[in-house]
């Protein structure tokens, strides 16, 4: 069962919907904090108190609305529909839709000048005596399934209303990709709100959602960089967390089937993302040997629902397997061919701390979230071990990929989906700062979180206009462009050496 803290404090929660009395007490405490004399808050200042009041006054639904409006404003300001968003990985994910519905060449993938950006693999068919060439998309098709509803709207509009040619890449299709990304992230935030309300008051949920939505690289991939798999995975991860909690609370075949469908969608969206299932879902709230025995007994008593979940998973996974069978004549196929992992030489230090793509450098909001992991040890000991295990394993796996910086990207994009489970320890950190700490700590934390949010929004904008380089950032160049809104060609000499970059990139392909 979810652990809801009963410790005294202005925002202690009781039950799923929170407690009206505690919320009222919180408002009184805030008013008392405002009245603190200058000696009590002499070094904090009115600005920190202002940030604290703003944070604690927010409601979680309003935060999601704020995020949505911010993304839409960014879209209106940057006008990304006037450029081609379907390049590189985004085109590889999207490619299934125009080839199936418009060009009808799923087995040939003839895209003329777009072909070089799509990561299309062309190899000799080993089952054909004539050694004919066959083609396949190296990316799995889960992202395309998420984009499908908006693609069909654009297809119908271009064919029947606007007069645009239904080529799959015009302005209506660009807008479809943009709104598809924003829509699923917003849905993910609503699901995360529901999940976090099991543990925290609405005020703490609001602050947590604000930090995750606007203070991490999830914002960059929602407002400026569209069509990547990670934003869709964020929604799927949020759903998995919520339905995992519900399944273990009251197991049923329906909940198991939903978990199976979600897990299937995750594995055909990004295969390595399925690690959330063995690391979190199976061992949810297993913190002791006794609870592990209880979990095994639970599985034995619920074989029927579990079988339904496995069947649902297989049905969804067969969609991808059928494509591989159609194009490669194999049910299971490693489509990345020469790319892969080197588990003996993980780049964890670079992945976390380098100025090239370091997660803690460009997304410092994860630092208080990691601190919150240790606060879970006291407030939710049943979840603490598996959350630590999850992040240790996922960081190791992500940065064992030979191209550990994941090409053109902002921060560690392969960890965007993991922001969903990271929201829980972040919530515990915020709860501790509000409930247990003194005024100075509370105001300081509010100021720090506000700074992280503003820094992330600004640096996401810098990335979108090319001030932050997409692939060759360095320590020297980072400090040269800090705070700038226009790239200076004279600063490019501080970027990572281009020859060194290509040498390192070529070394990732074996």
N, C-alpha and C positions, 0 to 999 in steps of 0.2 A: 504494500500500500504506500502511496506517496506520503512523504514525511512533511508535515506542515509545522513549522516552528511555533512553539507556545511560549517562547521567551518573551519577557516584557519588552516593549518598545513601541514607538509611535506607529510602526507599520507592521506589527505582528499580525499574522493572518490566522483565521480559524475557519476551516472548511473551504470548499471549492470557490465560493463566491466572495470570500473575504468576510470582514466583520465591520458593520457600520460604526459600532462604538469605537473600535480601534482607529478607523479612518477619522472619526471626529476628534479623537484624542490626538491624532497626528496633526490635524490642523491647529489645534490649540498649542501643541509643542512648537510648531513652526512659528506661530505668532509670538510665543515666548522667546524663541531664538532670535526673532527680528528685534526684540526689545533688549537684547543683551547689550550691556554698556560697552564703551570703547575699550576699557581695560580687559574685558573678557575676550574680545575679538581684535585686539589691537593690531596683530600682524596679518590677520586674514583679510580685513577690509570689506567694504560694502559690496565689491564686485563678486567675491566668493559667496557671500550670503545671497546675492541676487541669483547666481547660478543654482545654488542649492534650492531656493524657493521655486524657481522655474522647473527644475527637475522633479521635485516632489509634488508639484501641483499638476503634473501631466497625467492624463488618462491614456491607457494603452491604445484604445481605438483611435484617439486623436493623433497619437504618434504614427500609427499606420497611415492615417490620412495625410499627415505632414510629409511622410516619406513619399507617398504617391504624388503629391503635388510638387515636391522637390524634383522628382524624376521627370514629371511632365514639363516643368519649367526648364529643366536642363535640355530636354528634347526640343522644346520650342526655341530655346536660345541657340543651340548648336545646329539645329535642322539636319540631323543625320540622315534623313530620308533622301537628301539630295546627293549622297555619296553611296558607294557600294559597300554595304555592311557584310555581304556574303563573300568574304575572302578568307584564305587560309583555313584554319580549323572550322570557323563558322560555316564556310561553304561545304566542307566535308560533312558536317553534321546535317546540313540542310539539303544536301544534294539529292537525297532519296525522293523528295517531294516533286520537284520539277521533272526529274527523269521518269517518274511513274505517271504523273497526272498530265504532263504537257508533252514531253519528248518521247515517251514510251520506249526508252532505250536503256533499261536497267542493266542489261547484259553488255552494253557497249560503252555507255557513259561518254558519248561524244559531245563535248561542251566547247569545242573550238578554243578560243583564247582563255576561257576560264579553267581549262583542264589543269594548267600548271599550278593553280591555287587549291585544288580540291583534294590533294593527297590521294589521287587515284592510283591504284596499283595495277600494273599490266604485266602479266607473267604468262609463260607458256603453259598450256593445258597439259598436265601430265597424263591425262586419260585419253588424249586424242593422238592417234598415230600420225596425223598430219602436222602435229605440233603447232596448232593454231593458238593465237594469242587470246586471252580472256582478261576481263577487267573487273575490278571490284573496288568499292569504297572501303578504305581501311577503318573508317569510323563506324561504330555501331549505330543503330537507327533509333534509339530511344529518344534522342533530342528531336528528331524529325516528327515522332509521334506527338510530342508535346506541342510542336509548332503547327501541327496539322489543322486544328480548328481555325486558327487565324489565316493560315494559307488558303483554306477553302473559301473563307470570306473574301479574301483578296482575289482569288480566282473567279468567283462569281461576279464580283464587282467589275473587274477588268473585262470580263467577257460580255456582260449584259448592260452595264450602266455607263461607265466612264469613257469607254472607247479606247482605253489603253490596250496595247497588245498583251495578251496573256503569256508573256515569255518567262515568268517566274522570277524576274529580277528588277522589274520596273518599280516606280515609286509606291504603288499599292502593296507590293510584296515587301519592300523595305519597311513600310509602316507596319505590315503584319508581323514581321520579325521583331520590331521595336516593342510593339504593344504586347506581343506574346511574352517577351522577357519580363516586362514590368508586371503583367497580370499574374504570372505564376509566382514571382517573388512576393507580391502583395498577398496572394493566397497563402504562401508559405508563412508569412508574418502572422496572418490570422490564425493559422493552425498552431504556430509557436505560442501565440498569446493564450490559446486554449490550454496548451500543455503547461505553460509556466504558471497559469492560474491555479493549477493543482498544488503548487508549492509556495506561491508568494501572493502578497496583496497586489491589487491593481496598480498601485503607485510604483512598486518595485518592478513589476512587469513592464510598465511604461518606460521606465528608465533603461531597463535591459534591452527592450526592443529598439529604443532610440540608439543605444550604443552599437547594437549589432547591425541595424539597418543603415545608419548614417556614419558610423565610426569604424567600419571595416571595408575591405575591398569588395564586399557584396554590393555596396553602393556603386562602385565603378562599373561593375558588370551588369548593373540594372539601369544606370542613367547614361552611360557613355559607350559601353562596349557590349554589343548585343549578339545574341545567337550562340553563346557558349553553353556547354552542357552543365556547368556548375550552378547556374541560377535555377535551372529546372531540378537539379539534384537537391538543392536547398529545400525546395517544396517537398520533394519525396522524403527527404530525411526527417523533416518536421512531422510529416504524416506517420512515418514509422515510429517515431518517439511517442506520439500520442496513442496510436493503436497498440503499441507494445504495453504501455501502461494500462490500457483498457483490457487487453487480452488477459494479462495476469491477474487483474482484479476480478474479472468475471469471464472466464474462457467460453468461447462459442465458435461454431464452425464459420459463422459469418465474419467474425473478427479475424479468425485465422486465414480465411480466404482473402480478406483485404490486405493482411500482412504479406501473404504470398504474392498477390498482384503487385504490391508496392516493391517488394524485393525483386520481382521479375523485371519491372520497369527500371529499377536501379541498375541491374546487371546489364541490361541492353542499352542503357544510357552511358554508363562508364563502368566497365567490368570490375575494376579495382575498388569501386565505391561499395561493392557488396560486402566489404569488410565490416560494415556497421552491423550486419546480421549476426555473424558468429561472435563478435566482440561485445555488442551491446544487447541485441534482442534476446539471444539465447540465455544470457547470464544476467538479465536485468534484475537488479536488487539481490544479487548473490554476493554477499560480502564475507561469508564465513563458510567453513567446511559443512556445518550443519545445514545452512541454507542451500548449499550445493546438493546435498542429499535430498533436501526437500524439493529442489527443482527437478531432479531426476525422477522423483516420485510423481511430481506434477506431470511430467511428460508421459510417464507410463499410464496415468489416469486419464489423459486427454489425447490418446492416439488418434481418435476419430477426427477431431478438429485439426490436429497437426497434419494428418494425411490430406485433408481438404486444402490446407495451406500449401503443402508441397505440390499438390496437383495444380493449384492456381499459379504457382511459381513456374512450373514446367511449361504450362500453356503459354505464358508470356515469353519465356526464354525461347520457345520454339519459333517465334516470329523471326528472331535474329538467326537462329540455326537454319531456318528454311532459306533465308537469303544466302547464307554461306553455301548451303547445298546447291542452290540454283546457280551461283556464280563460280564456285570453286570445286563443286562436286564432293564436298566434305561437310559433315554436319557441324563439326567443331573446327575452327580455323583461326590461327594466330595471324591476324591481318596486318600487324605492325611490322612483320617480316624482320628487317635488320635492326629495328629499334627495340629497346627492352631495358631490363633492370640489371643492375650490378649490386647484388645484396652484400657483397663483400667490401664494397667501397661506397657507402652512402655519403652523401654530401649534406649532412644534417647541419653542420656549423654554417656553411654557406647558405643553406636554405632558410635558416632562422635569422642569421645575423649579418649577412653580407649586404652591402649597399647596392648590389646588383638586383636582387629580388627578395632580400631577407624579409620573412614574415613579420618578425618583431620590429624591424626597421620601418617598413611601410604600413604595417597594421599594428601599431603599438597597443591598440585596445585589447589585444589578446593577452597582454601582460597581466592586467588585473583579473582577467578570466582564469589564467593559470594559477594566480594566487588564490582565487576562489575555489580551485580544486582542493586545496588543503583545508579550506573552511568546511568543505563537504564532509571531511573526515569526522567532524564532531556533529554536524547538523543532519547529515544523511549518510551514515556509515555504510548502509547497504549498497549505495551507488558509488561510493568513493573508489573502491578497487577497480571496478570495471571501467570507469571513466578514465582513470589513470592509465590502465592497460590499453584502452582504445587509442588515446592520444600518443602514447609511446609507440604503438605499432603503426598507426597511420602516418605519423611523422617519419618513422623509419622507412616505410614502404614508399611514400611519396617522394622522398629525397634519395631513394635508391634508383630511381629512374635516371638513366645515363644523361639525358638532357634535363638535369635537375631544375633548371630555371624555366622550363616549359615554354620556350620560345618567346614571342612577343606577348607580354602580359604585364599586369601591374600587381606587385607584391606576389605572394605565393598563390596563384589562382587555383592550383589543384587542391587547396584546403578550404575553398569557399564553402563547399557543402558541409564541412565539419564545423562551421560556425553555428549550425543548428544545435548539435549537442553541447557546444561550448557555451551556449546561452545560459544553461543551467548553472554551471559554476560561476559565471559572471553574475547571475542573479544572487547567488549566495554571498559573493563579495560585496555587492551593493547593499544587500540586507544587513550584513555585518556593519558596514559603514554607517547606515542609518539607525539601526537598532542598538548597537552595542558600543559604538565609539563616541568620543566626546565631540563637542561642537567644532573644535579646530580640525579634527580628522574629517568630520562630515563635510565641512565647507571645502577643505582641501581636495577631497575625493571628487566632489561635484565640479570643482574648477578643473581638475585634471581630466576628468571624463569629457567635459566640455571642450577642452583643448584638443583632445584626441579626435573628437567628432569634427571640429573645425579644420584641423590639420588634414584629416582624411578627405573631407569634401574638397578642400583646396587642392590637395595633391592628385586627387582623381581628375579634377579639371586640368591640372598641369599635364597629366598623362594624356588626356583626350586631345590636347592641342599640340602635343609633341615636345613640350618643355622637359618633362621626364621621358627619357628615351625608352622605347619599348623593349630593348634587348641588350643594350651595352652600357648600362649605368655603372658608375664607379663612385668611390668615396669622394674623390676630388670634384667630380662633376655634380654630385648631389649638393654639395655645399655651394657650388657656383650658381646653381639655378634655384636655390632655396628662396622662396618668396616671389620669384619672377613669374610674370604672366606672358612673357614673350621669349622665345628661344633666341639666343645670340650665337650666330655661327662661330664667333671667336672662341666660345666656350667648348666647342666640339672637340678641341684637342685634349680635353680632360676626360673624354669618354674612354671606355675600354678600347685598347688597340684593336683595329679591325682585323689585322692578320692573326692576332692571338684569338680573337673571337671565332674566326672561321676555322682555325686549327682545332679549337675546343669543340666546335659544333660538329666537325667532321669526325672527331674521335668518338662521338656518341653513336655513330652508325657502324655496325659491325656485320 
